[in-house]
Amino acid sequence: MSDPKDTKRIAVVGAGIAGAACAASLQQAGVQVTLFDKSRGVGGRMSTRRAAWAGEGGNECTVEFDHGAQAITARQPRFRALLARAEAAGAVARWQHRVHAEWPAAAVREAWVATPGMPALVRHLARDVPLRLAQAVQRLHRTAEGWQLVLAGGELAGPFDQVMLALPPAQAAVLLAGHHDHWADALAGVNMAPCWTLMAATDDVDWPWDAAEPGRGPLAWVARNDRKPGRSAPRGIATWVAQATPAWSAAHLEADPETVSAALRDALQALLPPRPAGAPPLAWHHVSVHRWRYAVPADRGSLDDRECWWDADQSLGVCGDFFNGGNVEAAWRSGDELADTVAAWLEQPHEAALAAAPLRRPTAVQAEAAEAA
Ligand SMILES: Cc1cc2nc3c(=O)[nH]c(=O)nc-3n(C[C@H](O)[C@H](O)[C@H](O)COP(=O)(O)OP(=O)(O)OC[C@H]3O[C@@H](n4cnc5c(N)ncnc54)[C@H](O)[C@@H]3O)c2cc1C
């Protein structure tokens, strides 16, 4: 008799870390998976931006910025094991960084970064999964054969037996409306905080830090992007990522990018050491801003405390960072947990209890309790 997993086709929509974790884990369990994303690359909020300008002699200078997630922290043994494997494959590296912050927070901190840019961890996870990029899913359509994804332009993809949504809550709510209104309403109630992010390339500056948490003013976080492992910048150039506080970002959400850029650039300059007497003013070779309208969860609304959702009757699942705490590890864990739950259900579809069961597996809860102890 054939294994039920072998005959199932699952679409995972959203190729951020949650979707990649879900798709990779389902594929390892023997399921046929296709991963969709509206962008031209994977990574979602673990993303990089490239910038270029004409340097001395007209030579083109190019730099990259991690303009979304800055660093990865790992608390869970399973996630730490994943990072260890990714480190062996060259997809992540440890980042020991000197952080300038108000006493007593200033410290040398340990974290991870993906290399050479933050999407590399997602690429590593999804390396064997069939990908369909630049495919914005606009609607889900249920037919007798299964789920069809309605793509931008009206093209259909499918049919799929199950669909997993690994999207920020507002986007997932749009696709769920009319199919799972209870979930759609709960997701619409999740409030995501915005984040205006400045990306700048200046002349090199003698700054004794790798990052800063200013603690007052518009900026919450500043990082020397070129000093992270695996990054570089042209000789004599420093690259900076500066993220505004949620409050400042919300207050300036609809401001024009030039105004935001000028304000954040001034705030960054104020953190840098004064120029030596007689030196020319600091040269800013590149300055741009990105507005993350939905950066990190600020208020979970009426979400329950599950790590993902799976509805076997509807053949729908939902995962993402907002279930668990709003960071890279949380997103990975939610996607991985959804894959485990669906794979277990595919193994034993007759056990109706599994379909309705809360999704925090006893093993995961016990492991956490043991770790906390
Ligand atoms: C500015 C900023 C700084 C951050 N800093 C940190 C940090 O330092 N450390 C940390 O751990 N976390 C940080 N985070 C949070 C972290 O980036 C997220 O928690 C995590 O990346 C979320 O992953 P995800 O897979 O749940 O969602 P996402 O990464 O948002 O992935 C969702 C994917 O869905 C795709 N998509 C959306 N709609 C559609 C559609 N209709 N059809 C197809 N595809 C679609 C998107 O293109 C995207 O690729 C930061 C986030 C931001 C924005």
The ligand as an ORCA input file, in Angstrom:
! r2SCAN-3c Opt
* xyz 0 1
  C      13.238     45.750     10.532
  C      13.166     44.401     11.161
  C      14.134     44.007     12.078
  C      14.089     42.746     12.648
  N      15.093     42.351     13.483
  C      15.111     41.081     13.939
  C      16.241     40.589     14.654
  O      17.250     41.273     14.828
  N      16.191     39.301     15.109
  C      15.104     38.488     14.893
  O      15.126     37.324     15.306
  N      14.033     38.926     14.197
  C      14.015     40.191     13.702
  N      12.965     40.636     12.963
  C      11.788     39.755     12.809
  C      12.036     38.634     11.785
  O      12.544     39.188     10.603
  C      10.731     37.944     11.533
  O      10.173     37.511     12.765
  C      10.835     36.709     10.621
  O      11.746     36.929      9.577
  C       9.428     36.412     10.102
  O       9.471     35.291      9.255
  P       8.127     34.754      8.603
  O       8.517     33.628      7.712
  O       7.114     34.492      9.662
  O       7.525     35.966      7.743
  P       8.148     36.775      6.525
  O       9.616     36.814      6.605
  O       7.422     38.068      6.476
  O       7.768     35.884      5.237
  C       6.522     35.984      4.596
  C       6.738     35.802      3.092
  O       5.444     35.801      2.470
  C       5.551     36.442      1.205
  N       4.210     36.857      0.817
  C       3.418     37.789      1.422
  N       2.221     37.842      0.785
  C       2.265     36.913     -0.217
  C       1.326     36.486     -1.209
  N       0.097     37.008     -1.293
  N       1.703     35.513     -2.085
  C       2.948     34.957     -2.003
  N       3.862     35.330     -1.092
  C       3.525     36.282     -0.209
  C       6.517     37.583      1.471
  O       7.112     38.012      0.255
  C       7.521     36.933      2.437
  O       8.621     36.384      1.734
  C      13.013     41.880     12.341
  C      12.036     42.268     11.409
  C      12.125     43.509     10.813
  C      11.130     43.885      9.769
*
